[in-house]
Amino acid sequence: MSDRSATVTRETAETAIECSLEIDGAGASEVDTGIGFFDHVLTSFATHGLFDLTVECDGDLEVDDHHTIEDVGICLGTALDEALGDRAGIVRFADRRVPLDEAVAGVVVDVSGRPVFRFDGAFSQDAVGGMTSHMAGHFWRSVATNAGLTLHAEVTGDNAHHEIEALFKACARALDDATRIDERRDEVASTKGEL
């Protein structure tokens, strides 16, 4: 198997980010965005997707958390796209549901090259640990747009910590499944011949 990893850097007037992703990893992570709960769910994403992930972000948190979370999503999506290369041999589709206590998140993904994001649900509290709750959906929209994913997600529950963490875990499990190499397939999983 070829090396499926990428490192992406992004520097703007709002953020400076370095993000490295190894798809075929062991779940190791080093994450420092300056937002404690965001670090927690990114670490959870790496752990449960068995992705090796490093994220270092210096963002304008004196403004709010928007630029940091959005730009990390852009970088992670770009790294995933680069690490997948031509996407030959991947399973492509996956569907996962993950509970966390009273909360349940469901994710359906197609690593299609076509960026679509849809989110159904709402978060029960406005913020968790320095992270504005609605930014969880915005983060995954940024990942999907930059990785070329069709990603449908839904969340139910009554605790935003659980809801957001379940969402990140469900995305991790779905992306782990969808990006796996199918040993029966050498080409891309498409009648078009490309993704």
C-alpha positions as CSV (number, residue, x, y, z in Angstrom):
1,M,0.0,0.0,0.0
2,S,1.3,3.4,-0.9
3,D,1.8,6.1,1.8
4,R,-1.5,7.7,2.4
5,S,-0.5,10.8,4.3
6,A,-0.3,14.6,3.8
7,T,0.8,17.7,5.6
8,V,-1.0,21.0,5.0
9,T,0.0,24.5,6.1
10,R,-2.3,27.5,6.0
11,E,-1.5,31.0,7.1
12,T,-3.8,34.0,6.9
13,A,-4.3,37.1,8.9
14,E,-6.7,35.1,11.2
15,T,-4.9,31.7,11.7
16,A,-1.6,29.9,11.2
17,I,-2.1,26.1,11.0
18,E,-0.1,23.0,10.3
19,C,-2.0,19.8,10.0
20,S,-0.7,16.3,9.3
21,L,-2.8,13.3,8.6
22,E,-1.9,9.6,8.1
23,I,-5.0,7.6,7.0
24,D,-3.5,4.2,7.8
25,G,-2.4,5.2,11.3
26,A,-2.9,3.9,14.8
27,G,-4.9,6.7,16.3
28,A,-2.0,8.8,17.6
29,S,-2.6,12.5,17.9
30,E,-1.1,15.8,19.0
31,V,-3.6,18.6,18.9
32,D,-3.3,22.2,20.1
33,T,-5.9,24.7,18.8
34,G,-6.3,26.8,21.9
35,I,-9.9,25.5,22.3
36,G,-10.0,22.8,24.9
37,F,-13.1,21.0,23.8
38,F,-12.2,21.2,20.1
39,D,-8.9,19.6,20.9
40,H,-10.8,16.9,22.8
41,V,-13.1,16.0,19.9
42,L,-10.2,16.1,17.3
43,T,-8.3,13.7,19.5
44,S,-11.4,11.5,19.7
45,F,-11.7,11.6,15.9
46,A,-8.1,10.4,15.5
47,T,-8.5,7.7,18.2
48,H,-11.7,6.2,16.8
49,G,-10.8,6.5,13.1
50,L,-7.3,5.1,13.7
51,F,-5.9,8.2,11.9
52,D,-2.6,9.7,13.0
53,L,-3.3,13.4,13.3
54,T,-1.3,16.4,14.3
55,V,-2.8,19.9,14.4
56,E,-1.1,23.0,15.6
57,C,-3.2,26.2,15.3
58,D,-2.5,29.8,16.4
59,G,-5.8,31.5,15.8
60,D,-7.5,34.8,16.6
61,L,-9.4,33.5,19.6
62,E,-9.6,37.0,21.0
63,V,-12.3,37.5,18.2
64,D,-14.0,34.2,18.7
65,D,-13.6,30.5,17.8
66,H,-15.0,30.7,14.2
67,H,-11.8,31.2,12.2
68,T,-9.8,28.6,14.2
69,I,-12.5,25.9,13.8
70,E,-13.3,26.7,10.2
71,D,-9.7,26.9,9.1
72,V,-8.7,23.6,10.9
73,G,-11.6,22.0,9.0
74,I,-10.2,23.4,5.7
75,C,-6.8,22.0,6.5
76,L,-8.0,18.6,7.6
77,G,-10.2,18.3,4.5
78,T,-7.4,19.3,2.2
79,A,-5.0,16.8,4.0
80,L,-7.6,14.0,3.6
81,D,-8.0,14.8,-0.1
82,E,-4.3,14.9,-0.7
83,A,-3.7,11.7,1.3
84,L,-6.3,9.8,-0.7
85,G,-4.7,10.7,-4.0
86,D,-6.8,9.2,-6.9
87,R,-8.9,7.2,-4.4
88,A,-8.2,4.0,-6.3
89,G,-9.3,0.9,-4.4
90,I,-11.1,2.6,-1.6
91,V,-14.5,1.2,-0.3
92,R,-15.9,4.7,-0.9
93,F,-19.3,4.5,1.0
94,A,-19.9,4.1,4.7
95,D,-22.8,4.5,7.2
96,R,-22.1,4.7,11.0
97,R,-24.2,5.4,14.1
98,V,-22.4,6.1,17.4
99,P,-24.1,6.6,20.8
100,L,-22.6,8.6,23.7
101,D,-24.9,8.1,26.7
102,E,-28.2,9.8,25.7
103,A,-26.9,11.2,22.5
104,V,-26.7,9.4,19.1
105,A,-25.0,10.6,15.9
106,G,-25.4,9.1,12.5
107,V,-23.1,9.7,9.5
108,V,-23.4,8.6,5.9
109,V,-20.4,9.4,3.7
110,D,-19.5,9.0,0.1
111,V,-15.8,9.8,-0.7
112,S,-17.1,10.9,-4.1
113,G,-15.1,14.0,-5.0
114,R,-18.4,15.9,-4.9
115,P,-18.6,18.2,-1.8
116,V,-22.1,18.1,-0.2
117,F,-22.8,18.5,3.5
118,R,-26.2,18.1,5.2
119,F,-26.8,18.3,8.9
120,D,-30.1,17.4,10.7
121,G,-30.4,18.1,14.4
122,A,-29.5,20.8,16.9
123,F,-27.2,21.1,19.9
124,S,-28.7,21.3,23.3
125,Q,-26.4,24.0,24.7
126,D,-24.8,27.0,22.9
127,A,-21.2,26.2,23.8
128,V,-19.0,23.5,25.4
129,G,-15.5,24.2,26.8
130,G,-14.8,27.3,24.7
131,M,-16.3,25.9,21.5
132,T,-19.5,27.3,20.1
133,S,-21.7,24.3,19.5
134,H,-23.0,25.2,16.0
135,M,-19.4,25.3,14.9
136,A,-19.3,21.5,15.0
137,G,-21.5,21.4,11.9
138,H,-19.6,24.2,10.3
139,F,-16.3,22.3,10.9
140,W,-17.6,19.2,9.1
141,R,-19.0,21.3,6.2
142,S,-15.4,22.7,5.8
143,V,-13.9,19.2,5.9
144,A,-16.5,17.9,3.4
145,T,-16.0,20.8,1.0
146,N,-12.2,20.5,1.0
147,A,-12.0,16.7,0.9
148,G,-14.6,16.3,-1.7
149,L,-17.0,14.3,0.5
150,T,-20.7,13.8,0.4
151,L,-21.4,13.8,4.1
152,H,-24.9,13.6,5.7
153,A,-25.0,13.8,9.5
154,E,-27.6,13.8,12.2
155,V,-27.6,14.2,16.0
156,T,-30.1,13.7,18.8
157,G,-29.6,14.1,22.5
158,D,-29.9,16.6,25.4
159,N,-26.2,17.3,26.2
160,A,-24.1,19.2,23.7
161,H,-20.8,17.7,24.9
162,H,-22.2,14.2,24.2
163,E,-23.9,15.3,20.9
164,I,-20.8,16.9,19.4
165,E,-18.4,14.2,20.6
166,A,-20.7,11.5,19.2
167,L,-20.7,13.4,15.8
168,F,-16.9,13.4,15.7
169,K,-16.8,9.7,16.6
170,A,-19.4,8.8,14.0
171,C,-17.5,10.8,11.3
172,A,-14.3,9.0,12.4
173,R,-15.8,5.5,12.1
174,A,-17.5,6.3,8.8
175,L,-14.4,7.8,7.2
176,D,-12.3,4.9,8.5
177,D,-14.7,2.5,6.8
178,A,-15.0,4.5,3.6
179,T,-11.3,5.1,3.1
180,R,-10.2,1.5,3.6
181,I,-8.7,-0.3,0.7
182,D,-10.9,-3.0,-0.7
183,E,-8.6,-5.8,-1.7
184,R,-11.0,-6.9,-4.4
185,R,-10.7,-3.6,-6.3
186,D,-7.7,-2.0,-8.0
187,E,-9.5,0.8,-9.7
188,V,-11.8,3.6,-8.3
189,A,-15.3,2.5,-7.2
190,S,-17.1,4.3,-10.0
191,T,-18.6,3.5,-13.4
192,K,-17.1,6.8,-14.6
193,G,-13.6,5.5,-14.0
194,E,-12.6,8.4,-11.6
195,L,-13.8,10.1,-8.5
